[in-house]
Amino acid sequence: MSIKKLKSQPKSSFSFRNLTTAQDYKPKLERYASFNPKKAFNKDYLVASSNDSVILGDWSFDITKITNPHEKNRIIWVILNDLGLITEFKIDLEVLCRFITKLKEKYDKKDNPFHNFDHGVSGTYFSTS
């Protein structure tokens, strides 16, 4: 396909750069990712646990032992929160939750037994521990 044809093709109206709040994000996510709010990971799951500091300091951490997908998502928040990134960059928690959900969906799309969401969480965990 020529560059000229690529430029003339209609562009999708979806862009992560245009998203600033959860209200901006939700309609676009529903349209592009078959969003189901009843099953979605959301900020209500982002509750600190007394085990969080233990989890963050444990070099024997094994993501495959965690069977609840929302807990795996919450661990990403725990890491980002512990590093102070959520406050520093003023990250909207609903947007973060939807981003993590979309990230998991894309990661697991090809059903790769190694390069999957668990691997991504483990890599994030150990690179920040």
N, C-alpha and C positions, 0 to 999 in steps of 0.2 A: 504494500500500500504506500502510495506516495505521501510526502509531507503535506502537500496541498490538500489531499483528501482528508488527512487526519485533522487539519485545521478547520476544515469545513464541516466536520461532524458536530452535531449538537452536543453541548457539554451538559453533564448532570448538574442539577441545581444544588446537589449536596456537597458541602465542604466543611471539614472540621474547623477550618479557620474562622468560619462565620458563627460558630457556636460560642455563646458567652454565658448562657444560663441553662438550667435544666429545662425551662420552658422552650427555649430555642431548640434544644436537643431532642426532646421527646417526639414531636411530630415527625421530624426527619428520621429518627430511628425507627419509628413505627412503620414508616413508608418503606425504608430500605432494609430492615432487618427482622421483619415479622415479630415485632416487640409484643410480649405478653406481660402486662403489668402485674398480673396475679402471681406469676412465677419468677418475676425478675428480681435480681439482687438489687437492693436499694439501701439508702442511708440508714434505715432502721436496723440493719445488720451491723452497722459500724459502732459497736459498743465495746469499750475497753474491757479486757478481762484481766484478772489478777495473774493469769498464766502468761500474758503477753511478754513480760520482761524475761521470763524463763524461756519462752519459745525463741525470742530473739537472741539469746545467749547460748543456745544449745547447738553445738557442732554436730550432734547426731540427729538433727532434725531430718525427718523423712516425710516429704509431702504425700507419698503414696499411702501412708497410714491414715491420712485424713480423707474420709469418704464423703463428707458433706461438701458439695461444691460451693456453697455460700461461705463456708469457713475458709476454703482456699482463697476465695476472692477477698475475704476480710483480712487475711494475712498480708495481702498486697497493701491494703490500707494501713495496717499496723506498721509495716516497714516504712512507708512514705511518711506516716505520722511521726514515727520515732526519729526520722531524719529531719523533721521540721519542714518538709517540702510542701505539705498541704497549706500550712500557714504562710510560709514565705511566698508562695506563688498564688495564694488566694484561690485554691482549687475548690470549686463548687462540688460538694459531696455527691449530689445526684448525678452530675456529669461524670464524675470519677467512677461511680458505680456502673453507669451505662458504658463507659469506656472499657472498664475491666471486663464486663460481660461481652462486649463486641470483640475485645482482644482474645478472650477465651474461645469464642465462636470461630474466629479466623485461625487461631492456633490449631484447634482440633479438627478443622475442616477436612484435612487430608488424611486423618486417622493414622498418623505416623506414631508408632509405638514409643519413639524416643523424643523427637522434637515436637513436643506437645505442650499444653498449658502447664502441666506438672513440672516439666523441665524448665519452662520459663519462670515459674514461681521459685523453683529451687535455685536457679541461676541468680535471680534477683536477691533471694535470701542470702546466699553465700557471698555474693559480691558486696553486700552491705554489712555483713556480720563482722 
